[in-house]
Amino acid sequence: MTVYFMGTEVQDFPYNSVPTGMWNNTDTWRFYTANVRSTCYLPSGAAETNYFETGSFSATEFWTHAVMHIDYIAGTGTNYFMGFCAGGTVRIGIRFGSGGFTLHYWSGSAWVSFASVAMTSEGLFRFDVYIKVGSPGQVRLYINNIPVASSTVIDTSFGGAVSAFNTVRFCPVGVTTNAITHVSEVIVADWNTIGAKVVSRAPNGAGSWNEWTGSGYLAVDEVNLASDFLLSGTANQRFSASFADFPAPGTGESIEGVKIAAAAIRDAGGPQNLNFFSRIGGTDHDFSDQSVPAVQLTSTPNSQFLAINPATAAPWVLADLNAAEFGVRSRS
């Protein structure tokens, strides 16, 4: 099984897709507080300019999961608020208005509705969308785990122009003042995401390694990026941290993977790369080296996805995850 993208905070998304005014909102009614510590606040504006996207992928059959809070909006939304892109063009979009949610496709000159569901109030929702490329293809929308709208006859190849989708886009629902979207717990994967969740944790204590200059985990624990940071001027220096315990999976739930992420930049001298590592039972498990950007705002954040526990070569179990440290090492 493949996870194409996973994230829940602004800094999880490619920086070049983040619009001005976007930040992590901590109003607790706008996200599931048991899972994450914030939601991405996406201010009102035109969908063509005020959006952010996942990292690039290529899939002919995929699922997208997201938790969203839509603030009050009077009248009909003017934007799609979830868009599914192929070759840089949004081909399928979901809109929200006073009448509910509507699935649209892009005809090449206009948005055309092909399915809809009534919804009487705004609020906090779980969305899962399934898309399969074909002629006919499939598009299915689930809200709070319930199927509500679909098409099994739509041509998702768009006359052969689309062979795969490559990004998922998130937008405000309109251009008026209150047309604000909040997004968290985003997963794009090749498996059924219904009932899935993203549970995130920030560093909350010092780990076994603290070779970088700065105030340790306190420099990297903010929900919104601040001016403090860690610095490594010598290759192969390590920094690790501990994290608050993750909750026990519920009945039928399992840990499908662990993602480590860091916002990093390099300067003209010193280490130019990094690698992530996990520390389990006193042993460091290093992952492959990654290039660090020279300008953060033109790149995707560095991250590492761990589908299995490197210490056991088996799926993660809660005790191992909660006992682990995670960190980063500077590389030449």
Solvent accessible surface area in square Angstrom, and as a share of the most:
residue,aa,sasa,rsa
1,M,167,0.75
2,T,60,0.35
3,V,31,0.18
4,Y,61,0.23
5,F,16,0.07
6,M,32,0.14
7,G,4,0.04
8,T,3,0.02
9,E,11,0.05
10,V,22,0.12
11,Q,30,0.13
12,D,25,0.13
13,F,0,0.00
14,P,11,0.07
15,Y,20,0.08
16,N,109,0.56
17,S,15,0.10
18,V,42,0.24
19,P,17,0.11
20,T,133,0.77
21,G,44,0.42
22,M,19,0.08
23,W,108,0.38
24,N,2,0.01
25,N,8,0.04
26,T,71,0.41
27,D,45,0.23
28,T,87,0.51
29,W,153,0.54
30,R,37,0.13
31,F,10,0.04
32,Y,56,0.21
33,T,80,0.47
34,A,78,0.61
35,N,11,0.06
36,V,6,0.03
37,R,75,0.27
38,S,0,0.00
39,T,0,0.00
40,C,0,0.00
41,Y,42,0.16
42,L,0,0.00
43,P,24,0.15
44,S,33,0.21
45,G,16,0.15
46,A,40,0.31
47,A,1,0.01
48,E,119,0.53
49,T,107,0.62
50,N,20,0.10
51,Y,52,0.20
52,F,0,0.00
53,E,30,0.14
54,T,3,0.02
55,G,15,0.14
56,S,98,0.63
57,F,20,0.08
58,S,84,0.54
59,A,5,0.04
60,T,79,0.46
61,E,80,0.36
62,F,1,0.00
63,W,18,0.06
64,T,0,0.00
65,H,0,0.00
66,A,0,0.00
67,V,1,0.01
68,M,0,0.00
69,H,22,0.10
70,I,0,0.00
71,D,17,0.09
72,Y,134,0.51
73,I,9,0.05
74,A,73,0.56
75,G,37,0.36
76,T,107,0.62
77,G,4,0.04
78,T,78,0.45
79,N,9,0.05
80,Y,9,0.03
81,F,0,0.00
82,M,0,0.00
83,G,0,0.00
84,F,1,0.00
85,C,0,0.00
86,A,9,0.07
87,G,72,0.69
88,G,57,0.54
89,T,53,0.31
90,V,11,0.07
91,R,48,0.18
92,I,0,0.00
93,G,0,0.00
94,I,0,0.00
95,R,59,0.22
96,F,5,0.02
97,G,7,0.06
98,S,75,0.48
99,G,59,0.57
100,G,7,0.07
101,F,0,0.00
102,T,31,0.18
103,L,1,0.00
104,H,17,0.08
105,Y,64,0.24
106,W,69,0.24
107,S,62,0.40
108,G,53,0.51
109,S,98,0.63
110,A,50,0.38
111,W,50,0.17
112,V,57,0.32
113,S,64,0.41
114,F,48,0.20
115,A,18,0.14
116,S,73,0.47
117,V,34,0.19
118,A,81,0.63
119,M,43,0.19
120,T,135,0.79
121,S,61,0.39
122,E,51,0.23
123,G,18,0.17
124,L,47,0.24
125,F,14,0.06
126,R,60,0.22
127,F,0,0.00
128,D,0,0.00
129,V,1,0.00
130,Y,13,0.05
131,I,0,0.00
132,K,80,0.34
133,V,26,0.15
134,G,19,0.18
135,S,85,0.55
136,P,90,0.57
137,G,3,0.02
138,Q,48,0.21
139,V,0,0.00
140,R,65,0.24
141,L,1,0.01
142,Y,22,0.08
143,I,8,0.04
144,N,65,0.34
145,N,68,0.35
146,I,108,0.55
147,P,95,0.60
148,V,44,0.26
149,A,13,0.10
150,S,59,0.38
151,S,15,0.09
152,T,78,0.46
153,V,122,0.70
154,I,18,0.09
155,D,49,0.25
156,T,0,0.00
157,S,16,0.10
158,F,34,0.14
159,G,73,0.71
160,G,63,0.60
161,A,72,0.56
162,V,7,0.04
163,S,90,0.58
164,A,24,0.19
165,F,0,0.00
166,N,43,0.22
167,T,15,0.08
168,V,0,0.00
169,R,26,0.09
170,F,0,0.00
171,C,0,0.00
172,P,0,0.00
173,V,0,0.00
174,G,1,0.01
175,V,83,0.48
176,T,79,0.46
177,T,116,0.67
178,N,78,0.40
179,A,0,0.00
180,I,25,0.13
181,T,0,0.00
182,H,0,0.00
183,V,0,0.00
184,S,0,0.00
185,E,1,0.00
186,V,0,0.00
187,I,5,0.03
188,V,0,0.00
189,A,0,0.00
190,D,63,0.33
191,W,38,0.13
192,N,84,0.43
193,T,0,0.00
194,I,55,0.28
195,G,39,0.37
196,A,19,0.14
197,K,82,0.35
198,V,11,0.06
199,V,36,0.21
200,S,29,0.18
201,R,73,0.27
202,A,23,0.18
203,P,24,0.15
204,N,83,0.42
205,G,14,0.14
206,A,74,0.58
207,G,19,0.18
208,S,67,0.43
209,W,76,0.27
210,N,88,0.45
211,E,74,0.33
212,W,41,0.14
213,T,94,0.55
214,G,46,0.44
215,S,65,0.42
216,G,7,0.07
217,Y,55,0.21
218,L,97,0.48
219,A,4,0.03
220,V,64,0.37
221,D,44,0.23
222,E,50,0.23
223,V,34,0.19
224,N,60,0.31
225,L,109,0.54
226,A,63,0.49
227,S,108,0.69
228,D,59,0.31
229,F,137,0.57
230,L,24,0.12
231,L,97,0.48
232,S,14,0.09
233,G,58,0.56
234,T,83,0.48
235,A,31,0.24
236,N,80,0.41
237,Q,46,0.20
238,R,29,0.11
239,F,14,0.06
240,S,1,0.00
241,A,1,0.01
242,S,38,0.24
243,F,48,0.20
244,A,43,0.33
245,D,95,0.49
246,F,38,0.16
247,P,66,0.41
248,A,74,0.57
249,P,55,0.34
250,G,38,0.37
251,T,150,0.87
252,G,85,0.82
253,E,75,0.34
254,S,77,0.50
255,I,33,0.17
256,E,75,0.34
257,G,18,0.17
258,V,16,0.09
259,K,57,0.24
260,I,19,0.10
261,A,47,0.37
262,A,28,0.22
263,A,48,0.38
264,A,23,0.18
265,I,109,0.56
266,R,85,0.31
267,D,95,0.49
268,A,110,0.85
269,G,45,0.43
270,G,51,0.49
271,P,20,0.13
272,Q,52,0.23
273,N,42,0.21
274,L,4,0.02
275,N,0,0.00
276,F,2,0.01
277,F,0,0.00
278,S,0,0.00
279,R,52,0.19
280,I,21,0.11
281,G,85,0.82
282,G,50,0.48
283,T,73,0.43
284,D,36,0.19
285,H,42,0.19
286,D,63,0.33
287,F,45,0.19
288,S,87,0.56
289,D,75,0.39
290,Q,38,0.17
291,S,84,0.54
292,V,9,0.05
293,P,26,0.16
294,A,51,0.40
295,V,88,0.51
296,Q,41,0.18
297,L,125,0.62
298,T,93,0.54
299,S,22,0.14
300,T,75,0.43
301,P,12,0.07
302,N,12,0.06
303,S,41,0.26
304,Q,39,0.17
305,F,67,0.28
306,L,6,0.03
307,A,55,0.43
308,I,82,0.42
309,N,1,0.00
310,P,41,0.26
311,A,46,0.36
312,T,77,0.45
313,A,78,0.60
314,A,39,0.31
315,P,97,0.61
316,W,9,0.03
317,V,84,0.48
318,L,47,0.23
319,A,76,0.59
320,D,42,0.22
321,L,10,0.05
322,N,42,0.21
323,A,79,0.61
324,A,7,0.05
325,E,31,0.14
326,F,16,0.07
327,G,6,0.06
328,V,18,0.11
329,R,34,0.12
330,S,3,0.02
331,R,62,0.23
332,S,100,0.64
